[in-house]
Amino acid sequence: MSGSAAGLGIVAIVFLAMLTLPAGAAQPSFDCDGAKAEVEKMICGDDVLADLDLRLARDFARALARASADQVPELKASQRAWRAQMLKCAQTGDPRGCVLNAYTKRIELF
């Protein structure tokens, strides 16, 4: 095998190895170091849930920006109520499924 062919083989092996490495863990919209609730800890350890959390945070911020001044308090109260319900997912038989469903339905509203 020539030197250039061997070099290309090594590059291909390194590239393929890099594809199998896990990507950086997804980060939710909140600081995981301060996560206290079981659901928050679960979100921090789950890339899908962390991505959904980040998406919801962005969608909510856009909704707040579009809202009139008199709509903002209602929108914030709705988000707080949703979060309180979502945190209760820890008490269900399928906490992850419950959180996944809660995020999916909430995101659909925005």
Summary of the structure (lengths in Angstrom):
residues: 110
radius of gyration: 20.7
end to end distance: 58.7
largest distance: 73.7
contacts: 261
relative contact order: 0.12
helix: 75%
strand: 0%
